Amino acid sequence: MTVTIYHNPACGTSRNTLDLIRHAGIEPTVIEYLKTPPSKEALAKMIADAGLSVREAIREKGTPYEELGLADPALSDDQLLDAMIATPILINRPLVVTEIGTRLCRPSEVVLDILAPDAFISAFVKEDGEAVLDAEGKRIV
C-alpha cells in the first residue's frame, strides 16, 4: 500500500499517526509540509478528498490565523488556500493519503480508516499511553 503523510515532527498527533502507519508495516512517503508545502491544487484536492471544507482544514491554534484576519467569513476558499500555501503552519495536520482515501488524522487513529484492516497484528499505544489497538491488532477506541 502506498501512503503519504503530510507531517509535522513537532506535533504529537502527527507522530502518533506516523507510528501507526509504520506499525502496519508500511514505510510511508513523509512530507514535512512546513519545509515542503503542497501546491495549492494538491492541497485543494486533499481537502476535498478528505470531505472537508477549506475552513475545516485550517489550523487556528498556534498559528497567525487571527492576525491574518482569516476568520473573516467573506474570504473565499481560494483566498484561504493562498494563505495556507504562503503560511504552511495554517495547514492542519496530519493529512494522510492512501489508495483507500484521504483523511485529516485528528485524532491519530482516524488513519485506521484508510489503511488495510488486516494490516495490524499487535497492540499499539500512543505516546500519551492511550491504547488504540489490542494485542490482536483490533481497534479499541
N, CA and C of each residue as an Amber inpcrd file, in Angstrom:
protein
   423
   0.8430000  -1.1770000   0.0000000   0.0000000   0.0000000   0.0000000
   0.8860000   1.2370000   0.0000000   0.5150000   2.2000000  -0.8260000
   1.2290000   3.4640000  -0.8900000   0.5490000   4.4560000   0.0480000
   1.3470000   5.0760000   0.9090000   0.8360000   6.0230000   1.8940000
   1.7320000   7.2550000   1.8920000   1.0910000   8.4250000   1.8910000
   1.8190000   9.6850000   2.0150000   1.2420000  10.4220000   3.2110000
   2.1250000  10.9010000   4.0720000   1.7060000  11.6790000   5.2340000
   2.3280000  13.0610000   5.1600000   1.4960000  14.0740000   5.3160000
   1.9500000  15.4560000   5.4310000   2.1410000  15.6810000   6.9210000
   3.3900000  15.7120000   7.3310000   3.8110000  15.5000000   8.7100000
   4.4880000  16.7250000   9.3060000   4.2390000  16.9210000  10.5980000
   4.9750000  17.9130000  11.3850000   5.5740000  17.1470000  12.5660000
   6.8940000  16.9250000  12.5710000   7.5030000  16.1310000  13.6320000
   7.3680000  16.7410000  15.0230000   7.0190000  18.0190000  15.1200000
   6.8270000  18.6520000  16.4280000   5.4320000  18.4000000  16.9910000
   4.5610000  17.7650000  16.2170000   3.1660000  17.5310000  16.6140000
   2.9760000  16.0880000  17.0730000   2.5000000  15.9140000  18.3070000
   2.2720000  14.5710000  18.8450000   1.2570000  13.7830000  18.0380000
   0.1910000  14.4080000  17.5840000  -0.8080000  13.7050000  16.7730000
  -0.1820000  13.2200000  15.4760000   0.6300000  14.0470000  14.8710000
   1.3030000  13.6660000  13.6360000   2.2920000  12.5150000  13.8880000
   3.0400000  12.5840000  14.9810000   3.9800000  11.4960000  15.3160000
   3.2330000  10.1830000  15.5690000   2.1160000  10.2550000  16.3170000
   1.3350000   9.0460000  16.5710000   0.7760000   8.4550000  15.2810000
   0.3230000   9.3040000  14.3820000  -0.2080000   8.8360000  13.1070000
   0.8840000   8.1410000  12.3060000   2.0500000   8.7570000  12.2370000
   3.1800000   8.1520000  11.5360000   3.5480000   6.8140000  12.1680000
   3.5570000   6.7550000  13.4890000   3.8740000   5.4970000  14.1750000
   2.8370000   4.4150000  13.8740000   1.5590000   4.7860000  13.8000000
   0.5060000   3.8140000  13.4570000   0.7060000   3.2700000  12.0480000
   1.0440000   4.1320000  11.1180000   1.3020000   3.6930000   9.7380000
   2.4600000   2.7070000   9.7250000   3.5180000   3.0470000  10.4050000
   4.6880000   2.1520000  10.4520000   4.3690000   0.8690000  11.2070000
   3.4940000   0.9450000  12.1900000   3.0670000  -0.2480000  12.9330000
   2.3470000  -1.2270000  12.0110000   1.7520000  -0.7050000  10.9420000
   1.0810000  -1.5510000   9.9460000   2.0800000  -2.1590000   8.9680000
   3.3650000  -1.8850000   9.1700000   4.3890000  -2.4390000   8.2810000
   4.5750000  -1.6290000   7.0150000   4.1160000  -0.3950000   7.0230000
   4.2030000   0.4680000   5.8490000   5.2110000   1.5780000   6.1290000
   6.1300000   1.7650000   5.2080000   7.0230000   2.9210000   5.3010000
   6.4750000   3.9690000   4.3340000   5.8200000   4.9860000   4.8820000
   5.1700000   5.9780000   4.0240000   6.1490000   6.9840000   3.4350000
   5.6730000   7.6980000   2.4430000   6.3600000   8.8960000   1.9900000
   6.0230000   9.9660000   3.0160000   7.0420000  10.5280000   3.6340000
   6.8440000  11.5340000   4.6810000   7.2160000  12.8930000   4.0970000
   6.2300000  13.7800000   4.0730000   6.4680000  15.1330000   3.5800000
   6.3190000  16.0900000   4.7590000   7.4110000  16.7000000   5.1380000
   7.3590000  17.7090000   6.1930000   6.8390000  18.9850000   5.5380000
   5.5280000  19.1610000   5.6350000   4.8450000  20.2060000   4.8740000
   5.2760000  21.6260000   5.2630000   5.8850000  21.8040000   6.4390000
   6.3800000  23.1320000   6.7910000   7.6000000  23.4910000   5.9500000
   8.3630000  22.4690000   5.5480000   9.5380000  22.6710000   4.7070000
   9.1790000  22.5800000   3.2240000   8.2470000  21.6760000   2.9070000
   7.8550000  21.4270000   1.5280000   6.3340000  21.3980000   1.4370000
   5.7040000  22.5660000   1.3900000   4.2410000  22.5770000   1.3350000
   3.7390000  22.0380000  -0.0050000   2.5320000  21.4730000  -0.0020000
   1.9630000  21.0130000  -1.2660000   1.6100000  22.2120000  -2.1420000
   1.3900000  21.9530000  -3.4100000   0.9010000  23.0170000  -4.2790000
  -0.5270000  23.3600000  -3.8700000  -0.9740000  24.4960000  -4.2850000
  -2.3450000  24.9290000  -3.9870000  -3.3420000  23.9070000  -4.5240000
  -3.1060000  23.4140000  -5.7260000  -4.0020000  22.4410000  -6.3490000
  -4.0040000  21.1240000  -5.5770000  -2.8210000  20.6700000  -5.1650000
  -2.7240000  19.4090000  -4.4140000  -3.4100000  19.5450000  -3.0620000
  -3.2340000  20.6880000  -2.4060000  -3.8740000  20.9120000  -1.1180000
  -5.3890000  20.9360000  -1.2660000  -5.8810000  21.6370000  -2.2700000
  -7.3290000  21.7020000  -2.5080000  -7.8930000  20.3080000  -2.7620000
  -7.1630000  19.4800000  -3.5130000  -7.6200000  18.1100000  -3.8040000
  -7.6420000  17.2670000  -2.5380000  -6.5920000  17.3540000  -1.7190000
  -6.5680000  16.5800000  -0.4730000  -7.7260000  16.9760000   0.4370000
  -7.9670000  18.2690000   0.5510000  -9.0560000  18.7480000   1.4020000
 -10.3930000  18.2160000   0.8990000 -10.6210000  18.3140000  -0.4070000
 -11.8760000  17.8210000  -0.9880000 -11.9840000  16.3060000  -0.8250000
 -10.8960000  15.5900000  -1.0940000 -10.9110000  14.1270000  -0.9800000
 -11.1600000  13.6780000   0.4560000 -10.7510000  14.4990000   1.4150000
 -10.9740000  14.1710000   2.8290000 -12.4000000  14.5280000   3.2690000
 -13.1460000  15.1570000   2.3750000 -14.5200000  15.5220000   2.7020000
 -14.6160000  16.7330000   3.6120000 -13.6050000  17.5700000   3.5610000
 -13.5560000  18.7550000   4.4130000 -13.8140000  20.0170000   3.6050000
 -14.2420000  21.0540000   4.2890000 -14.2430000  22.3750000   3.6860000
 -12.8440000  22.9510000   3.8980000 -12.5150000  23.9740000   3.1450000
 -11.2100000  24.6050000   3.3280000 -11.1070000  25.1490000   4.7530000
 -12.1640000  25.7380000   5.2560000 -12.1390000  26.2610000   6.6390000
 -11.8680000  25.1520000   7.6610000 -12.4100000  23.9640000   7.4270000
 -12.1770000  22.8450000   8.3600000 -10.7350000  22.3640000   8.3310000
 -10.0270000  22.6660000   7.2550000  -8.6420000  22.2170000   7.1090000
  -7.6250000  23.2410000   7.5800000  -8.1010000  24.3910000   8.0350000
  -7.1830000  25.4220000   8.5340000  -6.9280000  25.1970000  10.0210000
  -5.6850000  25.2880000  10.3860000  -5.3130000  25.2010000  11.8020000
  -5.3170000  26.6120000  12.3750000  -6.0490000  26.7840000  13.4620000
  -6.1270000  28.0910000  14.1120000  -5.1520000  28.1960000  15.2770000
  -5.1150000  27.1680000  16.1080000  -4.3000000  27.1720000  17.3260000
  -2.8060000  27.1990000  16.9770000  -2.0990000  28.1000000  17.6240000
  -0.6490000  28.1600000  17.4320000  -0.2200000  28.6650000  16.0640000
  -1.0970000  29.4130000  15.4100000  -0.8010000  29.9370000  14.0730000
  -1.1700000  31.4210000  14.0310000  -0.7920000  32.1070000  12.9570000
  -1.1880000  33.5140000  12.8150000  -2.5940000  33.6860000  12.2120000
  -3.4590000  32.7270000  12.4160000  -4.8240000  32.7410000  11.8680000
  -5.5420000  34.0570000  12.1630000  -5.6010000  34.4300000  13.4300000
  -6.3050000  35.6640000  13.8260000  -5.5880000  36.8970000  13.2690000
  -4.2710000  36.9340000  13.4180000  -3.5060000  38.0940000  12.9720000
  -3.6650000  38.3500000  11.4770000  -3.8460000  37.2780000  10.7030000
  -4.0120000  37.4070000   9.2540000  -5.4520000  37.7000000   8.8490000
  -6.3400000  37.7530000   9.8250000  -7.7410000  38.0620000   9.5310000
  -8.4840000  36.9370000   8.8380000  -8.0440000  35.6970000   9.0440000
  -8.6290000  34.5730000   8.3160000  -9.9860000  34.1340000   8.8490000
 -10.4060000  34.6630000   9.9700000 -11.7330000  34.3380000  10.4970000
 -12.8290000  35.0740000   9.7290000 -12.4520000  36.0120000   8.8990000
 -13.4120000  36.7970000   8.1170000 -14.2170000  35.8780000   7.2020000
 -15.5380000  35.7550000   7.4260000 -16.3490000  34.8480000   6.6150000
 -16.4560000  35.2640000   5.1530000 -16.0550000  36.4830000   4.8310000
 -16.1160000  36.9470000   3.4500000 -14.9710000  36.3920000   2.5970000
 -13.9480000  35.8240000   3.2460000 -12.8180000  35.2750000   2.4840000
 -13.2520000  34.0400000   1.7150000 -12.8190000  33.9520000   0.4800000
 -13.1480000  32.8040000  -0.3740000 -12.2260000  31.6300000  -0.0640000
 -12.6210000  30.4470000  -0.5130000 -11.7560000  29.2750000  -0.3730000
 -10.4100000  29.5270000  -1.0450000 -10.4400000  30.1790000  -2.1920000
  -9.2170000  30.4730000  -2.9260000  -8.2840000  31.3450000  -2.0860000
  -8.8290000  32.3470000  -1.4210000  -8.0160000  33.2160000  -0.5620000
  -7.4660000  32.4490000   0.6380000  -8.2790000  31.5760000   1.2010000
  -7.8210000  30.7700000   2.3360000  -6.7160000  29.8110000   1.9110000
  -6.8820000  29.1830000   0.7530000  -5.8320000  28.2880000   0.2460000
  -4.5350000  29.0530000   0.0050000  -4.6360000  30.2630000  -0.5560000
  -3.4370000  31.0850000  -0.7630000  -2.7240000  31.3390000   0.5640000
  -3.5020000  31.6380000   1.6080000  -2.9080000  31.8810000   2.9330000
  -2.2370000  30.6210000   3.4680000  -2.8550000  29.4650000   3.2530000
  -2.2910000  28.2040000   3.7430000  -0.9800000  27.8670000   3.0370000
  -0.9060000  28.1570000   1.7530000   0.3230000  27.8770000   1.0000000
   1.4140000  28.8720000   1.3930000   1.0380000  30.1320000   1.5860000
   2.0180000  31.1580000   1.9650000   2.5260000  30.9570000   3.3900000
   1.6540000  30.4020000   4.2600000   1.9880000  30.1940000   5.6700000
   1.5860000  28.7660000   6.0330000   2.4370000  27.7770000   5.7030000
   2.0480000  26.3690000   5.8310000   1.6430000  25.9030000   7.2310000
   2.0360000  26.6300000   8.2690000   1.6200000  26.2340000   9.6180000
   0.0960000  26.2910000   9.7390000  -0.5550000  26.9800000   8.8110000
  -2.0160000  27.0590000   8.7970000  -2.6750000  25.7720000   8.2910000
  -1.8940000  24.8830000   7.6770000  -2.4410000  23.6140000   7.1860000
  -2.5740000  22.6720000   8.3760000  -3.7990000  22.2500000   8.6450000
  -3.9990000  21.3180000   9.7510000  -3.3480000  19.9910000   9.3990000
  -2.8860000  19.2870000  10.3980000  -2.1200000  18.0630000  10.1750000
  -2.4730000  17.0080000  11.1960000  -2.1170000  15.7910000  10.8350000
  -1.5110000  15.3220000   9.5990000  -2.5700000  14.9400000   8.5640000
  -2.3090000  15.2820000   7.3410000  -3.1210000  14.7930000   6.2330000
  -2.4430000  13.5300000   5.7220000  -3.2270000  12.4750000   5.5260000
  -2.6900000  11.2010000   5.0520000  -3.4730000  10.7800000   3.8160000
  -2.7310000  10.3460000   2.7900000  -3.3220000   9.9260000   1.5270000
  -2.9390000   8.4690000   1.2710000  -3.9440000   7.6100000   1.0330000
  -3.7230000   6.2110000   0.6500000  -4.6510000   5.8900000  -0.5230000
  -4.5390000   4.6560000  -1.0520000  -5.4470000   4.2370000  -2.1250000
  -6.8890000   4.1500000  -1.6250000  -7.0590000   3.9670000  -0.3300000
  -8.4000000   3.8300000   0.2500000  -9.0570000   5.1860000   0.4400000
  -8.2670000   6.2230000   0.6900000  -8.8340000   7.5470000   0.8960000
  -7.8440000   8.5290000   1.4670000  -8.3460000   9.7150000   1.7310000
  -7.5570000  10.7980000   2.3130000  -8.2640000  11.2540000   3.5790000
  -7.4960000  11.4740000   4.6390000  -8.0870000  11.9150000   5.9050000
  -7.1760000  12.9200000   6.5920000  -7.8240000  13.8380000   7.3170000
  -7.1320000  14.6470000   8.3000000  -7.1700000  13.7950000   9.5620000
  -6.0430000  13.3120000  10.0040000  -5.9810000  12.3110000  11.0700000
  -5.8980000  12.9460000  12.4470000  -6.9840000  13.5650000  12.8250000
  -7.1680000  14.1490000  14.1470000  -8.4550000  13.5890000  14.6970000
  -8.4220000  12.6870000  15.6300000  -7.2620000  12.1210000  16.3100000
  -6.4960000  11.1490000  15.4010000  -5.3390000  10.7520000  15.8410000
  -4.4360000   9.9410000  15.0190000  -5.0410000   8.6250000  14.5550000
  -5.9350000   8.0380000  15.3710000  -6.4920000   6.7330000  14.9800000
  -7.4320000   6.8130000  13.7830000  -7.7670000   8.0050000  13.3190000
  -8.5470000   8.1510000  12.0830000  -7.8110000   7.4830000  10.9210000
  -6.4840000   7.4290000  11.0010000  -5.7040000   6.7990000   9.9310000
  -6.0920000   5.3270000   9.7380000  -6.6170000   4.6880000  10.7770000
  -7.0130000   3.2810000  10.6600000  -8.0990000   3.0930000   9.6050000
  -8.8960000   4.1350000   9.3510000  -9.9690000   4.0640000   8.3630000
  -9.4570000   3.9540000   6.9390000  -8.2070000   4.3450000   6.7000000
  -7.6900000   4.3530000   5.3260000  -6.4630000   3.4530000   5.1500000
  -6.2580000   2.5450000   6.1100000  -5.2290000   1.5120000   5.9860000
  -5.9220000   0.1660000   5.8780000  -5.2580000  -0.8060000   5.3040000
  -5.8430000  -2.1390000   5.1680000  -6.2390000  -2.6720000   6.5380000
  -7.4780000  -3.1470000   6.6980000  -7.9580000  -3.5820000   8.0130000
  -7.1750000  -4.7430000   8.6150000  -6.5230000  -5.5380000   7.7860000
  -5.7660000  -6.6860000   8.3000000  -4.2800000  -6.3640000   8.4750000
  -3.9330000  -5.0730000   8.4270000  -2.5260000  -4.6740000   8.4900000
  -1.9350000  -4.7720000   9.8860000  -2.7790000  -4.8400000  10.9040000
  -2.2910000  -4.7940000  12.2800000  -2.4120000  -6.1620000  12.9410000
  -1.3420000  -6.5730000  13.6040000  -1.3550000  -7.8860000  14.2610000
  -0.9700000  -7.8100000  15.7360000  -0.7420000  -6.5880000  16.2210000
  -0.3500000  -6.4540000  17.6240000  -0.8410000  -5.1180000  18.1860000
  -0.6470000  -4.9690000  19.4830000  -1.1180000  -3.7870000  20.1980000
  -0.3710000  -2.5310000  19.7560000  -1.0560000  -1.3920000  19.9350000
  -0.4340000  -0.0890000  19.7020000  -0.9290000   0.8620000  20.7700000
   0.0200000   1.6080000  21.3460000  -0.2810000   2.5920000  22.3770000
   0.3280000   3.9210000  21.9440000  -0.4550000   4.9900000  22.0450000
   0.0260000   6.3290000  21.6920000   1.0910000   6.8040000  22.6830000
   1.7690000   7.8880000  22.3230000   2.7870000   8.4920000  23.1810000
   2.2650000   8.7850000  24.5790000   0.9850000   9.1810000  24.6690000
   0.4200000   9.5560000  25.9690000  -0.0970000   8.3720000  26.7720000
   0.0790000   7.1560000  26.2410000  -0.3310000   5.9520000  26.9400000
  -1.7070000   5.4290000  26.5630000  -2.4400000   6.1450000  25.7100000
  -3.7670000   5.6980000  25.2930000  -3.6440000   4.5100000  24.3420000
  -4.3050000   3.4060000  24.6790000  -4.2900000   2.2110000  23.8360000
  -5.2150000   2.4280000  22.6450000  -4.7360000   2.0790000  21.4560000
  -5.5140000   2.2280000  20.2210000  -5.8630000   0.8660000  19.6470000
  -4.9160000  -0.0720000  19.6970000  -5.1090000  -1.4260000  19.1840000
  -4.8450000  -2.4210000  20.3050000  -5.6520000  -3.4950000  20.3450000
  -5.4300000  -4.5230000  21.3590000  -4.3400000  -5.4950000  20.9130000
  -4.0860000  -6.5170000  21.6940000  -2.9910000  -7.4690000  21.4210000
  -3.1210000  -8.1610000  20.0700000  -4.3440000  -8.2730000  19.5500000
  -4.5580000  -8.8920000  18.2290000  -4.5680000  -7.8690000  17.1170000
  -4.3210000  -6.5970000  17.4310000  -4.3050000  -5.5520000  16.4120000
  -5.6800000  -5.0220000  16.0730000  -6.6560000  -5.2610000  16.9220000
  -8.0340000  -4.7760000  16.7000000  -8.1940000  -3.4110000  17.3470000
  -8.9260000  -2.5310000  16.6720000  -9.1720000  -1.1730000  17.1700000
  -9.9860000  -1.2190000  18.4580000  -9.5280000  -0.4660000  19.4680000
 -10.2490000  -0.4690000  20.7470000 -10.7660000   0.9170000  21.1160000
 -10.5380000   1.9110000  20.2790000 -11.0410000   3.2660000  20.5630000
 -11.9860000   3.7140000  19.4920000
